[in-house]
Amino acid sequence: MKKHRLCIAAALFCAFAAGCQKAPDAVEGNGIRHAQGELERQVQDIAEGETPGPGQGADGVQKGTADGAGAQSASRYEGVIGTGGSKISINAEIPGLPDDLYIITLQPDEGLDRENLLTFLDSGGGNIEDTSEELLRELEENDRENSTIDENGERFLYSRFGDHSASRLGDGTKSASFTCHTGAYYVDHALKEKCLGIFNGDYQETSIPADQMGEGSFSADQAVELLRDKIRAAGAEEFCVRKVYFCEGSDYSFYRLEFVPSCDGIAVDIGANSYALGQVWPNGYADVSVEGVAEVTLTDFCGRPAEKEPVAAITFEQAVSILEQYLDQGMIESDGSITYHRVALHYYPVPDPAPAMDEIEYKSELVLIPMWHIWMPLDEYVDGGYGPKAGPSHICVNAVTGELIQTD
């Protein structure tokens, strides 16, 4: 049981699905899909500013699609990209490009020390026990077990961002830990028991949309602020909330939050429903009630920027022209039945293109690149009954070079 309990976050990394299928005329480099030959030249020309007009390919020839070409306004894009059997439909708000974008290199945060861990614990009194050595042994044993072939011939391999450090403090009522100088965990045992208690009876779980975050006597916005105050001691100054659920029982309620780190207001996201070995996905989960934070987990979350290289990003109009080339060359297979309602500019954690195949990987740095992310949420994709020919649920394009990062 210890193996599965300790590895619940890591298991997310090693429940690997098929991931990206290699398409014709594609190779992998630095974890990013590259176009080859003439297509690579066309993409480069568009990314450097030689952008075809609406409805035209990179060669400047009018496509004449019967569906009509899309047109991007200042804040919205509606249209069909591509022709024939390969096309995608987008109807989404388009974010503007910020003044500054970077390729960011993150390193572990050496500032996650005992003093900050004491602040993170926020003990109300009592004897504080240091169980760091025990935690370190548990993590080492966990890695050893997961990298060893089991009786079913399987390994549970995953990648982590950070080093092999670990520290943990507790006072009998609360516990807090830092791991790898990039991760953190906190639990208030009594408050957590109250939250878990609602699942023993009738309860309901409701997804809270962004426009309702401020509603209620104890709102989701207030829960986010309690979380923000809590994780500041872990060096997590900035984050973006991805999902919020209101969990309500007969006599208690709380919010369950899913979130990711952000850099200058831009969320860090892998843009996929599945993971490949070598991929690191910084993320966080928390349960928050009106009484405070019951539990929070930060995984690969707390890196600090060691280098920021300014870059110029392609516009979404350029990304549309590039996507048309990929569709025409069969690098994206889609029959046009999906309408993508989400477009965002995210920072993408570049995966290791050649991860170790027989051991747990610890990355000493994590590189983030800007990407255009076009997607349909997984629940909408599944509810829609879409199959492989309909198209991927996520399409991600390097927002600097125009290269296709992934489809999933």
Helices and strands as residue ranges (DSSP letters): H 2-6, H 8-14, E 26-29, E 32-35, H 37-47, E 71-72, E 76-83, E 86-93, E 101-107, H 114-121, E 129-130, H 132-147, E 159-161, E 166-170, E 174-179, E 183-188, H 189-197, G 198-200, E 204-207, G 210-212, H 220-231, G 232-234, E 239-248, E 253-263, E 266-267, E 283-289, E 292-299, E 304-311, H 316-328, E 335-340, E 342-349, E 361-363, E 366-375, H 378-383, G 388-390, E 394-398, E 404-407
